[in-house]
Amino acid sequence: MNKDIIKYLRRSYNLNQREFAKLVDVSFALIALVEVGKRRVTANLESKVKDAFDLDDHQIQSISAIVKGISEGVPPFF
C-alpha cells in the first residue's frame, strides 16, 4: 500500500483527511504527511486501513491497478 492508494480510498469515500484519519484511528497529521509523501505507509497504518474499510490483499491489489491506470491516463471503470 502506498500514498496514492490512501488518497484514492479517501476520495472514493468522499472523506476529507480529518474524517479519514478518524475512521482509520490515526492522526490527521499522519494522513496529511503520507499523502504528500513525507511519511510512508507503515504496516500498522496499512492494517488499520484494511480493517476500517474491510479490505483484503486482493482488493488492495485491484485498487493499486486502478490507481496505476489513472496515473497512466487510463480512466477507471466501475
VMD Tcl script that builds the backbone (N, CA, C; Angstrom):
set m [mol new atoms 234]
animate dup $m
set s [atomselect $m all]
$s set {name element resname resid chain x y z} {
  {N N MET 1 A 0.854 -1.174 0.000}
  {CA C MET 1 A 0.000 0.000 0.000}
  {C C MET 1 A 0.896 1.232 0.000}
  {N N ASN 2 A 0.458 2.244 -0.744}
  {CA C ASN 2 A 1.242 3.476 -0.805}
  {C C ASN 2 A 0.336 4.697 -0.654}
  {N N LYS 3 A 0.953 5.861 -0.737}
  {CA C LYS 3 A 0.214 7.114 -0.530}
  {C C LYS 3 A -0.908 7.299 -1.547}
  {N N ASP 4 A -0.707 6.843 -2.759}
  {CA C ASP 4 A -1.732 7.001 -3.794}
  {C C ASP 4 A -2.975 6.169 -3.488}
  {N N ILE 5 A -2.791 5.002 -2.906}
  {CA C ILE 5 A -3.917 4.166 -2.528}
  {C C ILE 5 A -4.677 4.809 -1.369}
  {N N ILE 6 A -3.943 5.359 -0.420}
  {CA C ILE 6 A -4.578 6.063 0.703}
  {C C ILE 6 A -5.440 7.206 0.176}
  {N N LYS 7 A -4.862 8.012 -0.704}
  {CA C LYS 7 A -5.590 9.163 -1.243}
  {C C LYS 7 A -6.792 8.702 -2.075}
  {N N TYR 8 A -6.614 7.652 -2.866}
  {CA C TYR 8 A -7.702 7.129 -3.683}
  {C C TYR 8 A -8.863 6.641 -2.806}
  {N N LEU 9 A -8.541 5.884 -1.773}
  {CA C LEU 9 A -9.586 5.397 -0.867}
  {C C LEU 9 A -10.324 6.554 -0.212}
  {N N ARG 10 A -9.573 7.518 0.276}
  {CA C ARG 10 A -10.182 8.656 0.950}
  {C C ARG 10 A -11.134 9.397 0.021}
  {N N ARG 11 A -10.669 9.660 -1.179}
  {CA C ARG 11 A -11.507 10.383 -2.142}
  {C C ARG 11 A -12.687 9.532 -2.616}
  {N N SER 12 A -12.494 8.242 -2.755}
  {CA C SER 12 A -13.584 7.354 -3.187}
  {C C SER 12 A -14.740 7.348 -2.208}
  {N N TYR 13 A -14.409 7.493 -0.938}
  {CA C TYR 13 A -15.441 7.538 0.091}
  {C C TYR 13 A -15.852 8.968 0.427}
  {N N ASN 14 A -15.356 9.899 -0.371}
  {CA C ASN 14 A -15.711 11.315 -0.219}
  {C C ASN 14 A -15.436 11.820 1.203}
  {N N LEU 15 A -14.244 11.486 1.705}
  {CA C LEU 15 A -13.841 11.889 3.044}
  {C C LEU 15 A -12.733 12.924 2.962}
  {N N ASN 16 A -12.730 13.871 3.896}
  {CA C ASN 16 A -11.562 14.747 3.981}
  {C C ASN 16 A -10.521 14.035 4.837}
  {N N GLN 17 A -9.351 14.611 4.943}
  {CA C GLN 17 A -8.264 13.934 5.657}
  {C C GLN 17 A -8.600 13.706 7.125}
  {N N ARG 18 A -9.271 14.654 7.740}
  {CA C ARG 18 A -9.643 14.500 9.162}
  {C C ARG 18 A -10.646 13.361 9.356}
  {N N GLU 19 A -11.635 13.279 8.494}
  {CA C GLU 19 A -12.633 12.212 8.588}
  {C C GLU 19 A -11.984 10.847 8.355}
  {N N PHE 20 A -11.117 10.771 7.348}
  {CA C PHE 20 A -10.410 9.529 7.040}
  {C C PHE 20 A -9.562 9.105 8.232}
  {N N ALA 21 A -8.809 10.047 8.796}
  {CA C ALA 21 A -7.942 9.743 9.929}
  {C C ALA 21 A -8.748 9.224 11.120}
  {N N LYS 22 A -9.888 9.846 11.380}
  {CA C LYS 22 A -10.734 9.415 12.493}
  {C C LYS 22 A -11.256 8.001 12.255}
  {N N LEU 23 A -11.687 7.720 11.037}
  {CA C LEU 23 A -12.195 6.401 10.684}
  {C C LEU 23 A -11.121 5.326 10.834}
  {N N VAL 24 A -9.892 5.665 10.442}
  {CA C VAL 24 A -8.782 4.710 10.483}
  {C C VAL 24 A -8.142 4.662 11.877}
  {N N ASP 25 A -8.465 5.639 12.717}
  {CA C ASP 25 A -7.937 5.750 14.075}
  {C C ASP 25 A -6.446 6.080 14.096}
  {N N VAL 26 A -6.094 7.098 13.303}
  {CA C VAL 26 A -4.747 7.665 13.316}
  {C C VAL 26 A -4.889 9.184 13.336}
  {N N SER 27 A -3.777 9.874 13.460}
  {CA C SER 27 A -3.849 11.329 13.500}
  {C C SER 27 A -4.052 11.906 12.100}
  {N N PHE 28 A -4.701 13.045 12.089}
  {CA C PHE 28 A -4.866 13.792 10.837}
  {C C PHE 28 A -3.503 14.108 10.232}
  {N N ALA 29 A -2.557 14.495 11.092}
  {CA C ALA 29 A -1.217 14.858 10.615}
  {C C ALA 29 A -0.560 13.697 9.871}
  {N N LEU 30 A -0.741 12.483 10.372}
  {CA C LEU 30 A -0.151 11.319 9.704}
  {C C LEU 30 A -0.707 11.167 8.298}
  {N N ILE 31 A -2.019 11.265 8.155}
  {CA C ILE 31 A -2.629 11.121 6.833}
  {C C ILE 31 A -2.140 12.227 5.903}
  {N N ALA 32 A -2.090 13.453 6.403}
  {CA C ALA 32 A -1.621 14.572 5.590}
  {C C ALA 32 A -0.182 14.342 5.139}
  {N N LEU 33 A 0.668 13.894 6.048}
  {CA C LEU 33 A 2.078 13.657 5.710}
  {C C LEU 33 A 2.242 12.488 4.742}
  {N N VAL 34 A 1.449 11.449 4.916}
  {CA C VAL 34 A 1.506 10.297 3.998}
  {C C VAL 34 A 1.114 10.740 2.591}
  {N N GLU 35 A 0.039 11.502 2.497}
  {CA C GLU 35 A -0.458 11.896 1.171}
  {C C GLU 35 A 0.511 12.800 0.410}
  {N N VAL 36 A 1.308 13.583 1.113}
  {CA C VAL 36 A 2.281 14.434 0.417}
  {C C VAL 36 A 3.645 13.755 0.285}
  {N N GLY 37 A 3.761 12.540 0.813}
  {CA C GLY 37 A 4.988 11.773 0.635}
  {C C GLY 37 A 6.060 12.020 1.674}
  {N N LYS 38 A 5.712 12.660 2.777}
  {CA C LYS 38 A 6.709 12.921 3.816}
  {C C LYS 38 A 6.783 11.809 4.853}
  {N N ARG 39 A 5.777 10.940 4.863}
  {CA C ARG 39 A 5.787 9.743 5.698}
  {C C ARG 39 A 5.355 8.581 4.823}
  {N N ARG 40 A 5.860 7.414 5.155}
  {CA C ARG 40 A 5.476 6.256 4.356}
  {C C ARG 40 A 4.358 5.481 5.040}
  {N N VAL 41 A 3.709 4.642 4.296}
  {CA C VAL 41 A 2.636 3.808 4.834}
  {C C VAL 41 A 3.287 2.637 5.560}
  {N N THR 42 A 3.138 2.619 6.870}
  {CA C THR 42 A 3.718 1.541 7.676}
  {C C THR 42 A 2.780 0.335 7.660}
  {N N ALA 43 A 3.282 -0.778 8.139}
  {CA C ALA 43 A 2.458 -1.981 8.244}
  {C C ALA 43 A 1.279 -1.731 9.179}
  {N N ASN 44 A 1.505 -0.955 10.229}
  {CA C ASN 44 A 0.431 -0.642 11.177}
  {C C ASN 44 A -0.668 0.187 10.504}
  {N N LEU 45 A -0.280 1.212 9.756}
  {CA C LEU 45 A -1.262 2.032 9.056}
  {C C LEU 45 A -2.009 1.195 8.027}
  {N N GLU 46 A -1.295 0.384 7.283}
  {CA C GLU 46 A -1.942 -0.476 6.287}
  {C C GLU 46 A -2.969 -1.387 6.948}
  {N N SER 47 A -2.617 -1.952 8.069}
  {CA C SER 47 A -3.530 -2.833 8.791}
  {C C SER 47 A -4.779 -2.077 9.247}
  {N N LYS 48 A -4.603 -0.865 9.743}
  {CA C LYS 48 A -5.741 -0.064 10.195}
  {C C LYS 48 A -6.658 0.309 9.028}
  {N N VAL 49 A -6.069 0.632 7.889}
  {CA C VAL 49 A -6.868 0.974 6.709}
  {C C VAL 49 A -7.654 -0.251 6.248}
  {N N LYS 50 A -6.991 -1.393 6.184}
  {CA C LYS 50 A -7.673 -2.622 5.771}
  {C C LYS 50 A -8.831 -2.946 6.706}
  {N N ASP 51 A -8.608 -2.797 8.006}
  {CA C ASP 51 A -9.666 -3.082 8.982}
  {C C ASP 51 A -10.821 -2.091 8.842}
  {N N ALA 52 A -10.505 -0.815 8.709}
  {CA C ALA 52 A -11.541 0.227 8.646}
  {C C ALA 52 A -12.429 0.074 7.419}
  {N N PHE 53 A -11.841 -0.367 6.311}
  {CA C PHE 53 A -12.597 -0.479 5.064}
  {C C PHE 53 A -12.892 -1.929 4.676}
  {N N ASP 54 A -12.568 -2.861 5.573}
  {CA C ASP 54 A -12.814 -4.286 5.359}
  {C C ASP 54 A -12.235 -4.752 4.021}
  {N N LEU 55 A -10.945 -4.496 3.853}
  {CA C LEU 55 A -10.253 -4.841 2.611}
  {C C LEU 55 A -9.292 -6.004 2.840}
  {N N ASP 56 A -9.113 -6.829 1.814}
  {CA C ASP 56 A -8.098 -7.877 1.872}
  {C C ASP 56 A -7.007 -7.559 0.848}
  {N N ASP 57 A -5.988 -8.399 0.813}
  {CA C ASP 57 A -4.848 -8.144 -0.080}
  {C C ASP 57 A -5.262 -8.110 -1.549}
  {N N HIS 58 A -6.206 -8.971 -1.936}
  {CA C HIS 58 A -6.665 -8.996 -3.329}
  {C C HIS 58 A -7.327 -7.669 -3.703}
  {N N GLN 59 A -8.140 -7.147 -2.810}
  {CA C GLN 59 A -8.799 -5.865 -3.076}
  {C C GLN 59 A -7.783 -4.727 -3.155}
  {N N ILE 60 A -6.768 -4.774 -2.302}
  {CA C ILE 60 A -5.710 -3.752 -2.347}
  {C C ILE 60 A -4.981 -3.821 -3.687}
  {N N GLN 61 A -4.723 -5.025 -4.179}
  {CA C GLN 61 A -4.073 -5.175 -5.481}
  {C C GLN 61 A -4.945 -4.601 -6.592}
  {N N SER 62 A -6.237 -4.806 -6.510}
  {CA C SER 62 A -7.159 -4.259 -7.514}
  {C C SER 62 A -7.154 -2.736 -7.475}
  {N N ILE 63 A -7.193 -2.172 -6.277}
  {CA C ILE 63 A -7.149 -0.717 -6.131}
  {C C ILE 63 A -5.828 -0.183 -6.661}
  {N N SER 64 A -4.758 -0.887 -6.388}
  {CA C SER 64 A -3.442 -0.478 -6.881}
  {C C SER 64 A -3.419 -0.434 -8.405}
  {N N ALA 65 A -4.041 -1.405 -9.050}
  {CA C ALA 65 A -4.101 -1.433 -10.515}
  {C C ALA 65 A -4.915 -0.251 -11.041}
  {N N ILE 66 A -6.005 0.079 -10.354}
  {CA C ILE 66 A -6.817 1.231 -10.754}
  {C C ILE 66 A -6.010 2.513 -10.627}
  {N N VAL 67 A -5.335 2.665 -9.491}
  {CA C VAL 67 A -4.527 3.871 -9.250}
  {C C VAL 67 A -3.417 3.982 -10.292}
  {N N LYS 68 A -2.792 2.859 -10.614}
  {CA C LYS 68 A -1.730 2.869 -11.628}
  {C C LYS 68 A -2.301 3.272 -12.982}
  {N N GLY 69 A -3.466 2.748 -13.319}
  {CA C GLY 69 A -4.103 3.100 -14.583}
  {C C GLY 69 A -4.437 4.573 -14.655}
  {N N ILE 70 A -4.937 5.111 -13.567}
  {CA C ILE 70 A -5.262 6.542 -13.528}
  {C C ILE 70 A -4.005 7.376 -13.737}
  {N N SER 71 A -2.915 6.984 -13.085}
  {CA C SER 71 A -1.669 7.745 -13.224}
  {C C SER 71 A -1.117 7.670 -14.650}
  {N N GLU 72 A -1.509 6.627 -15.374}
  {CA C GLU 72 A -1.064 6.475 -16.762}
  {C C GLU 72 A -2.073 7.053 -17.747}
  {N N GLY 73 A -3.150 7.640 -17.216}
  {CA C GLY 73 A -4.132 8.294 -18.069}
  {C C GLY 73 A -5.262 7.415 -18.539}
  {N N VAL 74 A -5.382 6.215 -17.968}
  {CA C VAL 74 A -6.459 5.308 -18.329}
  {C C VAL 74 A -7.612 5.528 -17.365}
  {N N PRO 75 A -8.811 5.858 -17.852}
  {CA C PRO 75 A -9.930 6.097 -16.944}
  {C C PRO 75 A -10.378 4.818 -16.266}
  {N N PRO 76 A -10.735 4.877 -14.974}
  {CA C PRO 76 A -11.191 3.680 -14.274}
  {C C PRO 76 A -12.594 3.277 -14.700}
  {N N PHE 77 A -12.872 2.003 -14.632}
  {CA C PHE 77 A -14.204 1.504 -14.949}
  {C C PHE 77 A -14.775 0.866 -13.693}
  {N N PHE 78 A -15.913 1.370 -13.253}
  {CA C PHE 78 A -16.520 0.866 -12.015}
  {C C PHE 78 A -17.765 0.104 -12.324}
}
mol reanalyze $m
mol bondsrecalc $m
mol representation Tube
mol addrep $m
